[in-house]
Amino acid sequence: MKLTERALAIVLSPRNTWPQIEEESASVGAIYREYLLILAAIPAVCGFIGTSIVGVSVFGVSARVPVLSGLVGMVVSYALSLAGVFVLSLIVNALAPKFGGQSDALKAFKLVAYAATASMFGGVFSIIPALSLLGVLAGLYSLVLLYRGLPVLMKNPAEKSLAYTAVIIVCAVVLGLVMGAVTSIFAPSAGIGLQASKRGADSTGFRIETPAGTLALDPDRIETAKQRMLEASKRMEQASSRNDGAAMADAANDSMAAAITAMGGDAAVGPVPAKTLKTMLPDRIGDFRRVSSQASDGAAMGSAMSEVHARYTHDAATADIEIVDMGSAATLISMATAMQAGEYEDDTSVRSTRRDGGRTTVLNYQRDGSSAEARITLSNGIVVTVSAQQAGIDAVKQLVDGLDLDRLEKSERPRAG
């Protein structure tokens, strides 16, 4: 059964699907390779975009996790979520006899893995932090799936399922706190429609409609990505047996690249080279003079990226301009930022988000002129951030006007092959 078919079946028809799962002979390794590897990537990738590109705003205060820290957090959360499924299944299995059930490690793993489907698909909402509550609701539905699956797979009396589920929830919360603490060591945290669409008798997909296009979890892409992740998993196992850390990292990169492709990214597209981006940074913009700059090309977890940064000064004011291109993931970034709109203001600060000509601009500034920031996501997914200290929003707008955004938007990205 295809991943998308199983996912939709367990979410929409758990009563009929749990008995089918019980009868299947799939191993723990097979469930990881064919199901969890790609599902767990959804909240990891979308969470990175939400916290490091889109940003979080609370009462007018905007914050974003730095891109590098966000990438590290994405890798760590992905790995921990995969490990967490296995650990929680051990707990479910150990608790079974206490609630009149039967211990069976494989069935306990099936139960936890497939019950997590709703939660992992709900991770797509983390692409817009303001919608993260919807992801929480998806997580709650995973508990419903768990509750319904317990008597089928663990054979406990139905009347004890509620108490059994309650104990599992407590254990899951503790496990989640531990995982969150580990993740925070590496990366401190700082109108959308979800649809299921039928495309033939046995092909089901998910779409998120945005002003910049459709973010699709396409069944064909998912199946292709699954095969790539299976191959990457085998390479990781071989590399692990040889203690070859570099080969393991390459396989992990390929696995995450497959996940990005499944969600609409184009793995063949690379970022605009950093040396090209650096030419977009003028020596002077109005009264501001450039005093330093740096450029770098790199890659992390399947997505090549380029980044340039420059600092400008004028009297006591300092300004930083950053341009980031995530290459294959840029389409996802463009669509994610396109789902934002609105304005918030109080006595001390203002934050506004607007779309204009395919671009999304976020302005965030203090009314007293002490600091300001503008973040523009271009139609091609390149993100330009201009921030200033001891300068107000007018100075930031002047700096933005001094950049050739049209040229940046028309920059050609290299394609593999």
N, C-alpha and C positions, 0 to 999 in steps of 0.2 A: 504494500500500500504506500502511495506517495505521501511525503511529509505533510503537504497541505491538506490532503484528504483526511489523514489521521487527526491532524490538529482541529479541523473543522468538526469532525465527527465527535471527538471527545468534548469539545466545547458546547456543541449544539444538541448532542444526543448521548450524554454520558450513560444513561440507563441501558442503552443497547450496546454501547461501545466497550464498557468495562468487561462484560463477559467475553467479548472477542479478544480483548487484551489478555485476559487470564489464560486463554487457550493457546496463545502464541508462544513459540519456543525461542524467541529472540534472546540473545545473551546480553549481559550488561554492556559489553564492548560494542555490540551491534547497535544498541539503543543510543549509546553515546555518539557513535560515528554517523548513524543515519538520521538522528533526530535532534539530540541535545546540542551538538556542536554548532549547528546553525541557529537554533532557537535562542540559545544563550547569548549569541552575538547581537541579537536585536536590541536588548536593553543596554548592552555595553556600548555599542556604536552610537545609538540614539542618545544615551546619557552623555557621552563625550560631546556630541554636537550641541546638546542642550546647555551644558555647563561651561564649555570652553568657547563656543562660537556664538550661540544665541545669548547666553548670560541669564542671570537671575536678578530680578528686581523686586525689592520689598520696601514698600512705603517710600518709593522714589529713589532708594539707594540701589545702585546697580553694581553687580560683581560678576566677574568671570574667572574661572580657573585657568591659569596659563596653559597654553596649548601643550607644551611638553608634559606638564604635570597631568593634564587631562588625558593624554595618550597613555601615560604610565597607569593612571587610574583605570582606564578602559581595559588595559591588559590584565591588571590585577583583579578587577571585578569580574571579568570574563572567566578567569581561571578559578576564582573562588566560588562563583555560582555553579560551575561544573562540579567542583569538589563538594559543595554544599548539598547537592542532590544526593550524592552517594552517602555522605555522613548522615543526613536526615533519614535515608532509607534504612541505615543500620539501627537507628533509634526506633523507627516504626516497627522493624522486625523484632527487636528486643522487647518491645512493649506488648506485642501481640498476645502472648499467653496470659498476661495480666488482665486482658479484657475478653477472655474466652476465645481468642483467635488461635491461629496456627502459624508458627514461625516458618517463613520461607523467604530467604534473602532475595531471590530473583523477583518474586512477586512484590515484595516490599519496594524494590527498586523501580519496577514497572509503575507501581502506584504513585510514588513520589515524582518520577520523571514525567509521566503523562498528566498528572494533576497540575504540574507546574506550567503547563501549556498556556493557560489563560494569563498567568502572571508574566510570562516571558513575552507573549505577544503584546500584552499591555505596556511593556517597556517602550513601545514605539511612542507613547505619549510623552516620555521624558525628553523627546526632541524639542518640546516647548515646556520649560520648567513650570510655567503657570498652569499647565494641564496635567501635572504629575498626579493630581488627585484621581484622575481617571485611571491611571496606572495602579493606584492603590485599590480602586474598586475592582480592577481585573484581578489583583492579588487576592482579594476577598472571595472572588468567584473560584479561584483555585482551591480555596478551603472547602467550598461547596463540592467541588469535584472530588477532593480527597475524602470528604465525608461519605459521598455516595459510593466511592470505590472500596472503602475499607471492608464492608461485609462480603464483597464479591471476591477480593483478592486475599485478604487476611483471614477470612472465614469467621470473624467475630459475630456474635449475635447482634442483629440490627439495633436492638434497644441500647446496646453499649457503645454504639458508634459515636454518639455525641460526646460522651466522656473521653473516649479514645482520641477523638479529634481535638478536644480541648487540651489534653496533655501534649499532643504533638505540636499544637500551636505554641504552647509555652516553650517547648524545646526549640522550635523553629525561631522564636523571638530571641532566645539566648544565642543560638547559632548565628542569627543575623547580626546581633550586636557585636559578636566576636569578629565576624567578617567585615563589618563596617569599620571597626577599630583598625583592623589590618589594612583595609583600603585607605583609610584616612592618613596612615603613616606615609603612604606613597603620594597621595593626591588629596590635600585638604580641600574640602568642598567650599565652595563659595555660594476665531471660528474655524473648526476643523471637523471633517466628516470621515468616519471610518466605515468602510463598506466591505461586504463580502460579495463578490461578483462571480456569477457562473459563466464559464466560457467553454461550454460543451458538456457532454454527459458526464465526464469524469475529470474535469479540470476546474479547480476552484482557486480564486485568488483574493487578495486583500488590496484595497487602494486607500490612499489618503489624498483627497483633493485639496490642492493649494492654489493660491493665485499665480504661482510660478509654474504650475504643472501638476502632474500626478506622481506621487510617491507610491510605487506599486510593489507589493510582495507577490510577484508573478510566479505562478506554479512552475513554469518551464525554467525560469531563472533559478528558482529554488532547487529544483532537481539537478540542474547543471552545477550549481554551487555545492550541493550535497556531495556530488561525485568528486569535485575538486577537494572538498574537505576530507572525504574518505581517503583519497590519495595522500593528502597532506598528513593525515593521522598515521597512515602506514609508514611514511617517511619519518615521522616523529618517533615512532616506536623503534625503527631501525637505528635512528640517530641516538636514541636513549641507550640502546644496547651497546653502542660504541662509545658512549660518553662524549658525543660530539655536540657541544653546545651550539656552535655556529649553525650546524645543519638543523638542529631543533628549532632555532630561532627563524631560519628561513622557512621551515615548514609551517611554523605558527603564523608567519607573515602571509603565506599563501592562503592559509585557512581564513584569516580575517579579511583578506582581499576578496575571497569568494563570498563572504557574508555581505560585504559592501556591494558587490555586483548583484547579489540577490535582491537588494533593496533599491536597485535602479542605478547604481554607480557604474562607470565604464572603466573596467580594469586596464584597458589599453591606453587610456589617457593619462599623461603625466602632467605635473604642474609646470607653469611658466618658470623657466630657469631663474634662480635668484639673481644672477648677473643682469638679466633683462629687467627684473623688477627694480633693481637698484638704480637703473637709469631713469626711473620714474620719480626719483627723489631729487628735487632741485637744490642747488647750493643755497639759494635764498628764496624765501616766500615773504613778500612784503618786508616788514621790519625784522623778521626772524631769520637768523643765519644758522646754517647747519654746522654743528661742531663735532659730530661723530656719526658713524654709520657702520652697520655690519650686515652681512648677507650669508645665508646658509641654505644648502639643499640637504635633504635627508629623507628618511622613510621610517615609518613606525607602523607595525601591525597591518601590513598590506596596503598602506596608502602612502605614496611618495608625496612629499610636501616641500615647498620652498617658502622662505621667510626673509624679509628685510626689515631693518629697524634703523631709524635715524633720530637723533636729538637735535632740536633747534632751541636757540635762546634769543631773548630780547630783554635787555635790562634785567629785572629780577624774575621775569617769566621764563619758564622752560616748557617745551612741548615735545612730545614723542609721536612719531608717525610709524605705524607698523602695517606692513602688507603681507598677508598670508594667503597662499594658494594650496589647497589640499588635493589638487589633481583629480583623481578618480572619485573622491568623495565630495567634490565641489557642487555637484548637482543636488545632493542631499542637503548640503548647507544652504543653497539658494532657496530650496523649497521650504526648509525649516524656518528660515527667517521671514519668508513670505507669509507665514501664518500668524505673524504678529501685527498688531495695530492697536492704537490707543494712546492715551495721555494721562499722566498723573502729575499733580503739582500741589505743593503746600507752601507755607510761609518762607521756607528756606531753599527749596529745590524744585526742579522741573525735569520730568522725563517724558519724552514723546517718541512714538514710533509711527513712521508713515512710509507708504510705498509711492514711488514716482518713476514711471518709465521703466519698470522692471527692477528697479533698485529698492532696497529697504534701508532706511536711515533711522538710526536710533540716536537721539540727542539726550544727554544727561548732564545737568549743570547746576551749580549753586547760584542762587540769586545775587549773592554778594560779590560774584566775580572771582572767587578764590580758586575754583577749579571747574573744568568742563571737559566733556568727551563727546565725540561723534564717531559712530561706527556705521560704516556703509557696506552693505553686502551687494556687490554688483550682480547683474543678471547672469554672469558666468560663474558665480559662486566665490570669486575672489573677495576677501574681506579686508577693508581698509579701516584702521582705527587711528584717530587723531585725539590725543589727550593733552591737557595743559594744566599746569599749576601756576598759581599767581597770575592767571589770565582767565577771562570770561568766555562766554559762548561766541561772542563776535570775533574774537581772536581765532578761535577754533574754526569757525566758518571761513575766515580768511585763509587759513591754512588749507582747508579742504578745497577751496576755490583755486588755490595755487597748484593743485595736483591735476594732472591730465587723466581724469577718470575715463573719458571716452577712449583714449588710447589704451589704457589698462584693460578696459572691457573688451577691446578688439584683439587683445594679445592672443597669439596662436599657441596652443598647447601641443607639445610633441606627442605623437602616438607610437606605441610599440608596433614593430613589424611594418 
